[in-house]
Amino acid sequence: MIMTGRGSYHNRPTAMQRPERDPARAQIFKKNKKIILATQSVCGICGQPVDKTLKYPDPMSPTVDHIIPCARGGSDELDNLQLAHRYCNRNKSDNMPDDKKPGASVIINDFPQSCNWRTT
């Protein structure tokens, strides 16, 4: 087994393609995350209240979810972000709001704050 140096991950071509590696995009997300955490109180995925006093790694701690995932071309703008429980966000993964796969464990409810973001 060949051991590589500590910074070798950053030398991989795919590491530079990740959105969070772009300082400008990371700054926009950080600013918008603060706004989402300050203004929303209900999980955009399950519709239940989010307790903002819970901290990571609690599964019910607050996170910010990309409605259209970055992996599918979603942006870090406010209209693509919503508050979510960590558990709900992890289960949603990179699925779209209207993805309905038979037997999937992802539950995406039709609450008033949800909409079909592909057609909006």
Secondary structure, DSSP 8 states (H G I E B T S, - for coil): -----TTGGGGSHHHHHSGGGSHHHHHHHHHHHHHHHHH--B-TTT--B--TT--TT-TTSEEEEESS-GGGT--SSGGGEEEEEHHHHHHHTT--TT---TT-S------TT---TTT-
